[in-house]
Amino acid sequence: MKILLDTHIFLWFISGDNKLPIDICSAVRDPDNEVYLSVVSVWECIIKYQLGKLPLPESPEIYLPKQRKLHQISSLDLDESAVAQLIKLPSLHNDPFDRILICQALENNLTIATVDAAVRTYSVSTI
């Protein structure tokens, strides 16, 4: 399975947060799965860090890539073809970061790991 981590899932995973569902944790750890973190999630984390809403042990431009590599999670770039998927999305959710993650999942045939009910309302594969 090819899995795209929602931002909160990545943060829970790297911090060992008990809010992370066991099935998602197992899927991320499964060596048969390809696991991705979008650059969009990094962007979201940096914004929240700058606003004082996301405390991290190090500056995000250092901490996030370090954790991604430590956990063998690949980076997923944002490209024009993924952004073009926006035109197909119904207006079910106004979070621009989530909407772009949905577009990336659709464009790259990825399953989104999330607990966000709003993301699950879209026609995209989720765990």
Contact map, one row per residue, 1 for C-alpha under 8 A:
1110000000000000000000000000000111000000000000000000000000000000000000000000000000000000000000000000000000000110000000000000000
1111000000000000000000000000000011110000000000000000000000000000000000000000000000000000000000000000000000001110000000000000000
1111100000000000000000000001000011110000000000000000000000000000000000000000000000000000000000000000000000000111100000000000000
0111110000000000000000000000000000111100000000000000000000000000000000000000000000000000000000000000100010000111100000000000000
0011111111000000000000000000000000111100000000000000000000000000000000000000000000000000000000000000000000000001110000000000000
0001111111000000000000000000000000001000100000000000000000000000000000000000000000000000000000000100100000000001110000000000000
0000111111100000000000000000000000001000110110000000000000000000000000000000000000000000000000000000000000000000000000000000000
0000111111110000000000000000000000000000000000000000000000000000000000000000000000000000000000000000000000000000010000000000000
0000111111111000000100000000000000000000000000000000000000000000000000000000000000000000000000000000000000000000111000000000000
0000111111111100000000000000000000001000000000000000000000000000000000000000000000000000000000000000000000000000000000000000000
0000001111111110000000000000000000000000000000000000000000000000000000000000000000000000000000000000000000000000000000000000000
0000000111111111111100000000000000000000000000000000000000000000000000000000000000000000000000000000000000000000000000000000000
0000000011111111100100001000000000000000000000000000000000000000000000000000000000000000000000000000000000000000000000000000000
0000000001111111100000000000000000000000000000000000000000000000001000100000000000000000000000000000000000000000000000000000000
0000000000111111100000000000000000000000000000000000000000000000000000000000000000000000000000000000000000000000000000000000000
0000000000011111110100000000000000000000000000000000000000000000000000000000000000000000000000000000000000000000000000000000000
0000000000011111111100000000000000000000000000000000000000000000000000000000000000000000000000000000000000000000000000000000000
0000000000010001111110000000000000000000000000000000000000000000000000000000000000000000000000000000000000000000000000000000000
0000000000010000111110000000000000000000000000000000000000000000000000000000000000000000000000000000000000000000000000000000000
0000000010011001111111011000000000000000000000000000000000000000000000000000000000000000000000000000000000000000000000000000000
0000000000000000011111111000000000000000000000000000000000000000000000000000000000000000000000000000000000000000000000000000000
0000000000000000000111111100000000000000000000000000000000000000000000000000000000000000000000000000000000000000000000000000000
0000000000000000000011111110000000000000000000000000000000000000000000000000000000000000000000000000000000000000000000000000000
0000000000000000000111111111000000000000000000000000000000000000000000000000000000000000000000000000000000000000100000000000001
0000000000001000000111111111100000000000000000000000000000000000000000000000000000000000000000000000000000000000000000000000000
0000000000000000000001111111110000000000000000000000000000000000000000000000000000000000000000000000000000000000000000000000000
0000000000000000000000111111110010000000000000000000000000000000000000000000000000000000000000000000000000000000000000000000000
0010000000000000000000011111111010100000000000000000000000000000000000000000000000000000000000000000000000000000000000000000000
0000000000000000000000001111111010000000000000000000000000000000000000000000000000000000000000000000000000000000000000000000000
0000000000000000000000000111111110000000000000000000000000000000000000000000000000000000000000000000000000000000000000000000000
0000000000000000000000000001111111000000000000000000000000000000000000000000000000000000000000000000000000000000000000000000000
1000000000000000000000000000011111000000000000000000000000000000000000000000000000000000000000000000000000000000000000000000000
1110000000000000000000000011111111100000000000000000000000000000000000000000000000000000000000000000000000000000000000000000000
1110000000000000000000000000001111110000000000000000000000000000000000001100000000000000000000000000000000000000000000000000000
0111100000000000000000000001000011111000000000000000000000000000000000011100000000000000000000000000000000000000000000000000000
0111100000000000000000000000000001111100000000000000000000000000000000001111000000000000000000000000000000000000000000000000000
0001111001000000000000000000000000111110110000000000000000000000000100001111000000000000000000000000000000000000000000000000000
0001100000000000000000000000000000011111110000000000000000000000000000000011110000000000000000000000100000000000000000000000000
0000000000000000000000000000000000001111111000000000000000000000000000000011110000000000000000000000000000000000000000000000000
0000000000000000000000000000000000000111111100000000000000000000000000000000110000000000000000001001100000000000000000000000000
0000011000000000000000000000000000001111111110000000000000000000000000000000000000000000000000001000000000000000000000000000000
0000001000000000000000000000000000001111111111000000000000010001000000000000000000000000000000000000000000000000000000000000000
0000000000000000000000000000000000000011111111100000000000000000000000000000000000000000000000000000000000000000000000000000000
0000001000000000000000000000000000000001111111110000000000000000000000000000000000000000000000001000000000000000000000000000000
0000001000000000000000000000000000000000111111111000010000010000000000000000000000000000000000000000000000000000000000000000000
0000000000000000000000000000000000000000011111111100000000011000000000000000000000000000000000000000000000000000000000000000000
0000000000000000000000000000000000000000001111111110000000000000000000000000000000000000000000000000000000000000000000000000000
0000000000000000000000000000000000000000000111111111110000000000000000000000000000000000000000000000000000000000000000000000000
0000000000000000000000000000000000000000000011111111111100010000000000000000000000000000000000000000000000000000000000000000000
0000000000000000000000000000000000000000000001111111110000000000000000000000000000000000000000000000000000000000000000000000000
0000000000000000000000000000000000000000000000111111110000000000000000000000000000000000000000000000000000000000000000000000000
0000000000000000000000000000000000000000000000011111111000000000000000000000000000000000000000000000000000000000000000000000000
0000000000000000000000000000000000000000000000011111111000000000000000000000000000000000000000000000000000000000000000000000000
0000000000000000000000000000000000000000000010011111111100000000000000000000000000000000000000000000000000000000000000000000000
0000000000000000000000000000000000000000000000001001111110000000000000000000000000000000000000000000000000000000000000000000000
0000000000000000000000000000000000000000000000001000011111110010000000000000000000000000000000000000000000000000000000000000000
0000000000000000000000000000000000000000000000000000001111100010000000000000000000000000000000000000000000000000000000000000000
0000000000000000000000000000000000000000000000000000000111110110000000000000000000000000000000000000000000000000000000000000000
0000000000000000000000000000000000000000000000000000000111111110000000000000000000000000000000000000000000000000000000000000000
0000000000000000000000000000000000000000010011001000000101111111000000000000000000000000000000000000000000000000000000000000000
0000000000000000000000000000000000000000000001000000000000111111100000000000000000000000000000000000000000000000000000000000000
0000000000000000000000000000000000000000000000000000000001111111110000000000000000000000000000000000000000000000000000000000000
0000000000000000000000000000000000000000000000000000000111111111111000000000000000000000000000000000000000000000000000000000000
0000000000000000000000000000000000000000010000000000000000011111111100000000000000000000000000000000000000000000000000000000000
0000000000000000000000000000000000000000000000000000000000001111111110000000000000000000000000000000000000000000000000000000000
0000000000000000000000000000000000000000000000000000000000000111111111000000000000000000000000000000000000000000000000000000000
0000000000000100000000000000000000000000000000000000000000000011111111100000000000000000000000000000000000000000000000000000000
0000000000000000000000000000000000001000000000000000000000000001111111111110000000000000000000000000000000000000000000000000000
0000000000000000000000000000000000000000000000000000000000000000111111111100000000000000000000000000000000000000000000000000000
0000000000000000000000000000000000000000000000000000000000000000011111111000000000000000000000000000000000000000000000000000000
0000000000000100000000000000000000000000000000000000000000000000001111111000000000000000000000000000000000000000000000000000000
0000000000000000000000000000000000100000000000000000000000000000000111111100000000000000000000000000000000000000000000000000000
0000000000000000000000000000000001111000000000000000000000000000000111111110000000000000000000000000000000000000000000000000000
0000000000000000000000000000000001111000000000000000000000000000000110011111000000000000000000000000000000000000000000000000000
0000000000000000000000000000000000011110000000000000000000000000000100001111100000000000000000000000000000000000000000000000000
0000000000000000000000000000000000011110000000000000000000000000000000000111110000000000000000000000000000000000000000000000000
0000000000000000000000000000000000000111000000000000000000000000000000000011111000000000000000000000000000000000000000000000000
0000000000000000000000000000000000000111000000000000000000000000000000000001111101100000000000000000000100000000000000000000000
0000000000000000000000000000000000000000000000000000000000000000000000000000111111100000000000000000000000000000000000000000000
0000000000000000000000000000000000000000000000000000000000000000000000000000011111110000000000000000000000000000000000000000000
0000000000000000000000000000000000000000000000000000000000000000000000000000001111111000000000000000000000100000000000000000000
0000000000000000000000000000000000000000000000000000000000000000000000000000011111111100000000000001001101110000000000000000000
0000000000000000000000000000000000000000000000000000000000000000000000000000011111111100000000000001001100000000000000000000000
0000000000000000000000000000000000000000000000000000000000000000000000000000000111111110000000000000001000000000000000000000000
0000000000000000000000000000000000000000000000000000000000000000000000000000000011111111100000000000001101100000000000000000000
0000000000000000000000000000000000000000000000000000000000000000000000000000000001111111100000000011001000000000000000000000000
0000000000000000000000000000000000000000000000000000000000000000000000000000000000011111100000000000000000000000000000000000000
0000000000000000000000000000000000000000000000000000000000000000000000000000000000001111110000000000000000000000000000000000000
0000000000000000000000000000000000000000000000000000000000000000000000000000000000001111111000000000000000000000000000000100000
0000000000000000000000000000000000000000000000000000000000000000000000000000000000000001111100000000000000000000000000000000000
0000000000000000000000000000000000000000000000000000000000000000000000000000000000000000111111000000000000000000000000000000000
0000000000000000000000000000000000000000000000000000000000000000000000000000000000000000011111000000000000000000000001001100000
0000000000000000000000000000000000000000000000000000000000000000000000000000000000000000001111100010000000000000000001100000000
0000000000000000000000000000000000000000000000000000000000000000000000000000000000000000001111110010000000000000000000000000000
0000000000000000000000000000000000000000000000000000000000000000000000000000000000000000000011111110000000000000000000000000000
0000000000000000000000000000000000000000000000000000000000000000000000000000000000000000000001111111000000000000000000000000000
0000000000000000000000000000000000000001100100000000000000000000000000000000000000000000000000111111100000000000000000000000000
0000010000000000000000000000000000000000000000000000000000000000000000000000000000000000000000111111110000000000000000100000000
0000000000000000000000000000000000000000000000000000000000000000000000000000000000000100000011111111111000000000000000100000000
0000000000000000000000000000000000000001000000000000000000000000000000000000000001100100000000011111111100000000000000000000000
0001010000000000000000000000000000000101000000000000000000000000000000000000000000000000000000001111111110000000000000000000000
0000000000000000000000000000000000000000000000000000000000000000000000000000000000000000000000000111111111000001000000100101000
0000000000000000000000000000000000000000000000000000000000000000000000000000000001111100000000000011111111100000000000000000000
0000000000000000000000000000000000000000000000000000000000000000000000000000010001101000000000000001111111110100000000000000000
0001000000000000000000000000000000000000000000000000000000000000000000000000000000000000000000000000111111111111000000000001000
0000000000000000000000000000000000000000000000000000000000000000000000000000000001001000000000000000011111111100000000000001000
0000000000000000000000000000000000000000000000000000000000000000000000000000000011001000000000000000001111111100000000000000000
0000000000000000000000000000000000000000000000000000000000000000000000000000000001000000000000000000000111111100000000000000000
0100000000000000000000000000000000000000000000000000000000000000000000000000000000000000000000000000000011111110000000000000000
1111000000000000000000000000000000000000000000000000000000000000000000000000000000000000000000000000000111111111000000000000100
1111000000000000000000000000000000000000000000000000000000000000000000000000000000000000000000000000000010001111100000000001111
0011110000000000000000000000000000000000000000000000000000000000000000000000000000000000000000000000010010000111110000000001111
0011110010000000000000010000000000000000000000000000000000000000000000000000000000000000000000000000000000000011111000000000011
0000110110000000000000000000000000000000000000000000000000000000000000000000000000000000000000000000000000000001111100110000011
0000000010000000000000000000000000000000000000000000000000000000000000000000000000000000000000000000000000000000111110000000000
0000000000000000000000000000000000000000000000000000000000000000000000000000000000000000000000000000000000000000011111110000000
0000000000000000000000000000000000000000000000000000000000000000000000000000000000000000000000000000000000000000001111111000000
0000000000000000000000000000000000000000000000000000000000000000000000000000000000000000000110000000000000000000000111111100000
0000000000000000000000000000000000000000000000000000000000000000000000000000000000000000000010000110010000000000010111111100000
0000000000000000000000000000000000000000000000000000000000000000000000000000000000000000000000000000000000000000010111111111010
0000000000000000000000000000000000000000000000000000000000000000000000000000000000000000000100000000000000000000000011111110000
0000000000000000000000000000000000000000000000000000000000000000000000000000000000000000100100000000010000000000000001111111000
0000000000000000000000000000000000000000000000000000000000000000000000000000000000000000000000000000000000000000000000011111100
0000000000000000000000000000000000000000000000000000000000000000000000000000000000000000000000000000010011000011000000010111110
0000000000000000000000000000000000000000000000000000000000000000000000000000000000000000000000000000000000000111000000000011111
0000000000000000000000000000000000000000000000000000000000000000000000000000000000000000000000000000000000000011110000010001111
0000000000000000000000010000000000000000000000000000000000000000000000000000000000000000000000000000000000000011110000000000111
